[in-house]
Amino acid sequence: MARLIALGARRIDVGQPVDADWVVLADPEGNAFCVLAPQTGWAQTVMP
């Protein structure tokens, strides 16, 4: 997450609970996205 913030993202509040397992960020243009830690059992996807 530190890398995303260094690249211009910022934390935003969209009403997520205080104890949420994810963080909501916005890119420099204001587009919101969530960051989640990998979970056991998730399939690994390789992007070309």
N, C-alpha and C positions, 0 to 999 in steps of 0.2 A: 504494500500500500504506500510505503514511503516513496517508492519510485514514481507512482502515479501522481502523488502530490508534487513531487519535484518537477514533473512534466506539466503541471498546471491544473491538475484536478483539485477540487476542494470538497470538504465534507458538507453535506446538506441534510436538513431534517425534512422528511416527507411524512412524518407521523409514525415512524418505526418505533417499536418499544425500546426502552432504555437498555434492556437485556437482550436485544436482538443478536442473532448469530451472524449478522452481516453488517456491512457498512455501506451507506449510500453516498456516492460521490457525484459530482457534476464535472464534466469536462470544461475547458475554457469557453466553449460556446453555450454552456448551460444545459447540455444533455445529461440527464441523470442515468446512473448505472449502479448496480450493486456489486460488491466484492464479497465473495464467500471463500472460506478456507476449504481445501479439498476434503472430501468425506470418504470414509472407507466404503468400498463397493461401487464407487463411481467409475464408469468406464473412461479410459484415457482416450481423448480424441486428438488426432494429429492433423493440424491444418497444413495444407500444401503451401 
